[in-house]
Amino acid sequence: MSNAAYVREQLLVSTPNDALALVLDISSCRYLDSAAIEVLFDVSRRLGRRRQELRLVMPENSPLRRVIELTEVHTAAPVYDSLEAALTE
């Protein structure tokens, strides 16, 4: 939670305006707290204003997949099983 604002800002400034999407691979992530969930929603909303998309990569068997579904993050950012799938969309 203490670095959520920093992570949000870094994600946004690292995405050029001419990019179609930001692909965020969270496959190795073991924990998402409420601050991280809020960051995902906010980054998706801000990218949407720039006509860009946030795409998440998380294997189907990840225990955090359920967190993404319960918090409905998948409605703001599509979730892909692999990096290749997210990049080819």
C-alpha positions in Angstrom: 0.0 0.0 0.0 2.9 2.4 0.7 4.1 2.3 -2.9 0.8 2.2 -4.7 1.0 5.9 -5.9 4.5 5.4 -7.1 3.6 2.2 -9.0 0.6 4.0 -10.6 2.6 6.9 -11.7 5.4 4.7 -13.1 3.0 2.6 -15.1 1.4 5.7 -16.6 4.5 7.6 -17.5 6.1 4.5 -19.0 3.3 4.1 -21.5 3.9 6.3 -24.6 0.9 8.1 -26.0 1.1 6.2 -29.3 1.0 2.8 -27.6 -2.3 0.8 -28.1 -2.0 -0.9 -24.7 0.0 -1.5 -21.6 0.5 -5.2 -20.9 1.1 -5.9 -17.3 2.4 -9.4 -16.6 1.5 -10.2 -13.0 2.1 -13.9 -13.3 4.7 -13.9 -10.6 2.6 -11.8 -8.2 1.7 -13.6 -5.0 -0.5 -11.0 -3.3 -2.8 -8.1 -4.4 -4.2 -5.9 -1.7 -6.9 -3.3 -2.0 -4.5 -0.6 -3.0 -3.1 -2.7 -5.8 -6.6 -3.4 -7.1 -7.4 0.3 -7.0 -4.3 1.0 -9.0 -5.4 -1.5 -11.7 -8.8 0.2 -12.0 -7.3 3.7 -12.0 -4.6 2.9 -14.6 -7.2 1.3 -16.8 -9.5 4.3 -16.5 -6.7 6.8 -17.2 -5.4 4.8 -20.2 -9.0 4.6 -21.5 -9.1 8.4 -21.6 -6.1 8.2 -23.8 -7.8 5.6 -26.0 -5.4 2.9 -24.7 -6.0 -0.3 -22.9 -4.6 -2.1 -19.8 -4.1 -5.8 -20.4 -3.2 -8.2 -17.6 -1.3 -11.5 -17.9 -2.1 -14.1 -15.3 -2.2 -17.8 -15.7 -5.6 -19.5 -15.4 -4.4 -21.6 -12.4 -3.1 -18.6 -10.5 -4.6 -18.3 -7.0 -5.0 -14.5 -7.6 -7.2 -15.1 -10.6 -10.1 -15.5 -8.2 -9.3 -12.1 -6.6 -9.3 -10.5 -10.1 -12.8 -12.1 -10.7 -14.2 -11.2 -7.3 -13.1 -7.6 -7.5 -14.2 -7.4 -11.2 -10.9 -6.1 -12.4 -11.4 -8.2 -15.5 -14.2 -5.8 -16.5 -11.7 -2.9 -16.6 -8.7 -4.8 -17.9 -8.9 -8.1 -19.9 -6.9 -11.0 -18.4 -4.9 -13.2 -20.6 -3.3 -16.6 -19.8 0.0 -15.8 -21.5 2.1 -12.8 -22.5 2.0 -14.0 -26.1 -1.8 -13.9 -26.1 -1.9 -10.4 -24.6 0.6 -9.1 -27.1 -1.2 -10.5 -30.2 -4.6 -9.2 -29.3 
